[in-house]
Each structure stands twice: as structure tokens, then as C-alpha cells.
Amino acid sequence: QGLTRHLPPDLSDYQIQAFFTFSAGDLAALRESYKPSTRIAAAIQLGFLKLSGTKLDSINMLPRNLLKHVSDQLELPAPAIASLKRLYKGERTKMRQLAWAMDRLGGQKPTLDADRQLAGYLDQVVGSTVSKHELLDKARRWSYDRKYLLRAESAYERVCGNKFAASEQALFKEVDRLIPKEKRDAWLRTLLGPRGSEGRASVLEWLKK
């Protein structure tokens, strides 16, 4: 899946327990750093960062079981979703919460050196990767595992697209070098030709099913 900056509406009980259950230290830090009116929003930002590796931009949908789980831990009444939405309209508030959550989790912003390391990692794995989508997943996982705040999706799309295209071109050149053109043409005719005596579909169409 692509990078999302919104709470998914179908959070599982496992995800809520794993990423939105806070340690005694987390709860103490939340109480020390935030007043009651903003504490739950900050806690949700902290949990979302643990879950996704990026910041929560807005709350379009908030599962009731998640809101109850967080508010119970903080011993606060669950606020109206509308009031939480208002808190996430201010970019300054979101960035302050994100900086606090990153500090709490030991996260860091990506650097040029991190980008070079990621590029080197992608060079190592692109040859064994079957699609750009899979390479995107590997790039995001590399950043997440090293506690780098995930970049915008367009940045991953660009670097992974370039790496995968270069790998495909290198593969095509190797095929051209190793397999005579006559044999490649024969394979292509077989793929595009009819399968079986009835000939309703080509071999390629049959393989795609």
C-alpha cells in the first residue's frame, strides 16, 4: 500500500493494541507536555507515528474503539471527534506534536546521507524485485526500520521508478546479448499465437489469466 497520512477507518484491534498502547513513561510525558484539552490528540499523533512512520495530517474518521482505548489510558473523557478535527487544522500544532513524538520515539528527519544509503540499498535489492510497487514497499520499510520520518510519496516514487527502470534496461540488454534475435522472435510468435486448436485466445492471454 501507498503512504497514507490519515487514520485508516479499518484499524484492527491488533493495530490499536500494538501501536496505541502507551508505556508508563509515554503517559507521564504526555501529561507533563500537554494540557488535557490537547493530550489525546498528541497521543494519537504518537501512536500514528509508531504505526506508519509519518505524521498524521488530519482526522477524517476516528474509530470509536481507538478513541476509547486512548482516552481510557489517559483517564480523560473521550472528546467529540469534531473538536479533535479542529486541533489538526493548525499546521503549527501538528508540527509541534510531530517533533515531540519523534523525540519520544527516537525518530529523525531524513538527511542527504540517509538518501544515499537508501539509494545504495535499492541498488542491492532491485535485481531481485519483481515490480516497482514491491521496490516502493522495500524503500518505505528501510526508512521505517531506521526510524527516519518517511518522505513524501513522490520522493519514493521518483527514486524507485528510476532504479527499477534502470534495472529493466540492464536486463533487456543482457537478454539481447545472450539470446539470438531469431530465438527471441520465435518465442514472441509463440506467445502471440493461438493456444490449442480452437485458437480463441493467444498463449499470452492464457498466461495472464
BELCOR-V355676 format. One record per residue. N is the residue number from 1. RES is the residue in one letter. SS is DSSP state (helix for helix, strand for strand, loop for the rest). PSI is psi in radians with two decimals (NA if undefined). OMEGA is omega in whole degrees, -180 to 180 (* if undefined). Layout:
{{N,RES,SS,PSI,OMEGA} {N,RES,SS,PSI,OMEGA}}
//
This chain:
{{1,Q,loop,2.67,178} {2,G,loop,2.95,-179} {3,L,loop,2.26,178} {4,T,loop,2.51,178} {5,R,loop,0.43,179} {6,H,strand,2.65,177} {7,L,loop,2.16,176} {8,P,loop,2.49,-178} {9,P,loop,-0.25,-175} {10,D,loop,0.70,176} {11,L,loop,2.28,-180} {12,S,loop,2.84,176} {13,D,helix,-0.63,179} {14,Y,helix,-0.80,-180} {15,Q,helix,-0.71,179} {16,I,helix,-0.80,-180} {17,Q,helix,-0.71,-174} {18,A,helix,-0.66,-171} {19,F,helix,-0.32,-178} {20,F,loop,0.27,170} {21,T,loop,2.13,-170} {22,F,loop,2.56,178} {23,S,loop,2.92,176} {24,A,helix,-0.64,178} {25,G,helix,-0.71,177} {26,D,helix,-0.81,-178} {27,L,helix,-0.69,178} {28,A,helix,-0.71,180} {29,A,helix,-0.66,177} {30,L,helix,-0.76,180} {31,R,helix,-0.61,-179} {32,E,helix,-0.59,-172} {33,S,helix,-0.39,-173} {34,Y,loop,2.48,174} {35,K,loop,2.82,-175} {36,P,helix,-0.62,-175} {37,S,helix,-0.38,-179} {38,T,helix,0.01,-173} {39,R,helix,-0.74,-178} {40,I,helix,-0.70,178} {41,A,helix,-0.72,178} {42,A,helix,-0.67,179} {43,A,helix,-0.69,179} {44,I,helix,-0.67,176} {45,Q,helix,-0.72,179} {46,L,helix,-0.82,179} {47,G,helix,-0.68,-179} {48,F,helix,-0.65,178} {49,L,helix,-0.71,177} {50,K,helix,-0.68,-177} {51,L,helix,-0.81,-167} {52,S,helix,-0.36,-176} {53,G,loop,0.16,179} {54,T,loop,3.12,-175} {55,K,loop,2.69,176} {56,L,loop,2.03,-176} {57,D,loop,-0.70,-177} {58,S,strand,2.84,177} {59,I,loop,1.71,177} {60,N,loop,-0.67,177} {61,M,loop,2.43,-180} {62,L,loop,1.87,180} {63,P,loop,2.32,-177} {64,R,helix,-0.62,-179} {65,N,helix,-0.53,176} {66,L,helix,-0.82,-179} {67,L,helix,-0.73,179} {68,K,helix,-0.71,-179} {69,H,helix,-0.75,-179} {70,V,helix,-0.82,-177} {71,S,helix,-0.62,178} {72,D,helix,-0.71,180} {73,Q,helix,-0.64,-179} {74,L,helix,-0.05,-180} {75,E,loop,0.82,178} {76,L,loop,2.63,174} {77,P,loop,2.46,180} {78,A,loop,2.17,-179} {79,P,loop,2.88,174} {80,A,loop,2.49,-179} {81,I,helix,-0.59,-180} {82,A,helix,-0.65,-180} {83,S,helix,-0.61,176} {84,L,helix,-0.66,178} {85,K,helix,-0.70,180} {86,R,helix,-0.64,180} {87,L,helix,-0.54,-176} {88,Y,loop,0.10,175} {89,K,loop,-0.38,-179} {90,G,loop,2.05,-177} {91,E,helix,-0.63,-179} {92,R,helix,-0.73,179} {93,T,helix,-0.78,-180} {94,K,helix,-0.73,-178} {95,M,helix,-0.64,177} {96,R,helix,-0.76,178} {97,Q,helix,-0.69,179} {98,L,helix,-0.79,179} {99,A,helix,-0.73,179} {100,W,helix,-0.80,-178} {101,A,helix,-0.70,179} {102,M,helix,-0.74,178} {103,D,helix,-0.70,-179} {104,R,helix,-0.65,-176} {105,L,helix,-0.03,-177} {106,G,loop,0.44,180} {107,G,loop,2.96,-180} {108,Q,strand,2.69,176} {109,K,loop,2.53,180} {110,P,loop,2.53,-179} {111,T,loop,3.01,176} {112,L,helix,-0.65,178} {113,D,helix,-0.69,177} {114,A,helix,-0.68,178} {115,D,helix,-0.68,178} {116,R,helix,-0.69,178} {117,Q,helix,-0.72,178} {118,L,helix,-0.76,179} {119,A,helix,-0.72,178} {120,G,helix,-0.69,178} {121,Y,helix,-0.75,-180} {122,L,helix,-0.62,176} {123,D,helix,-0.59,-178} {124,Q,helix,-0.61,-171} {125,V,helix,-0.22,-173} {126,V,helix,-0.55,-179} {127,G,helix,-0.44,179} {128,S,helix,0.26,-178} {129,T,loop,2.30,-171} {130,V,loop,-0.24,-178} {131,S,loop,2.79,176} {132,K,helix,-0.59,179} {133,H,helix,-0.76,179} {134,E,helix,-0.66,179} {135,L,helix,-0.66,176} {136,L,helix,-0.76,178} {137,D,helix,-0.72,180} {138,K,helix,-0.66,180} {139,A,helix,-0.78,179} {140,R,helix,-0.73,-180} {141,R,helix,-0.68,178} {142,W,helix,-0.81,-180} {143,S,helix,-0.77,-178} {144,Y,helix,-0.78,-177} {145,D,helix,-0.46,180} {146,R,loop,0.19,176} {147,K,loop,0.56,171} {148,Y,strand,2.39,173} {149,L,loop,2.24,-177} {150,L,loop,2.40,178} {151,R,loop,3.03,175} {152,A,loop,2.59,-177} {153,E,helix,-0.58,-179} {154,S,helix,-0.57,179} {155,A,helix,-0.76,177} {156,Y,helix,-0.70,178} {157,E,helix,-0.74,-176} {158,R,helix,-0.91,-175} {159,V,helix,-0.70,-180} {160,C,helix,-0.65,177} {161,G,helix,-0.77,179} {162,N,helix,-0.77,-179} {163,K,helix,-0.74,-177} {164,F,helix,-0.69,179} {165,A,helix,-0.73,179} {166,A,helix,-0.67,179} {167,S,helix,-0.72,178} {168,E,helix,-0.76,179} {169,Q,helix,-0.72,178} {170,A,helix,-0.68,179} {171,L,helix,-0.75,180} {172,F,helix,-0.71,180} {173,K,helix,-0.67,179} {174,E,helix,-0.68,177} {175,V,helix,-0.78,178} {176,D,helix,-0.64,-177} {177,R,helix,-0.65,-172} {178,L,helix,-0.48,-173} {179,I,loop,2.14,-179} {180,P,loop,2.61,-178} {181,K,helix,-0.65,-179} {182,E,helix,-0.71,-180} {183,K,helix,-0.69,178} {184,R,helix,-0.71,178} {185,D,helix,-0.66,179} {186,A,helix,-0.73,177} {187,W,helix,-0.74,-179} {188,L,helix,-0.72,178} {189,R,helix,-0.66,179} {190,T,helix,-0.77,-179} {191,L,helix,-0.69,-177} {192,L,helix,-0.21,-180} {193,G,loop,2.94,-178} {194,P,strand,2.59,176} {195,R,loop,2.10,179} {196,G,loop,-3.14,-176} {197,S,loop,-0.50,-178} {198,E,loop,-0.57,175} {199,G,loop,0.55,180} {200,R,loop,-0.46,-179} {201,A,loop,2.64,178} {202,S,strand,2.88,178} {203,V,helix,-0.70,-180} {204,L,helix,-0.76,178} {205,E,helix,-0.66,179} {206,W,helix,-0.71,-179} {207,L,helix,-0.50,-179} {208,K,helix,-0.34,-177} {209,K,loop,NA,*}}
//
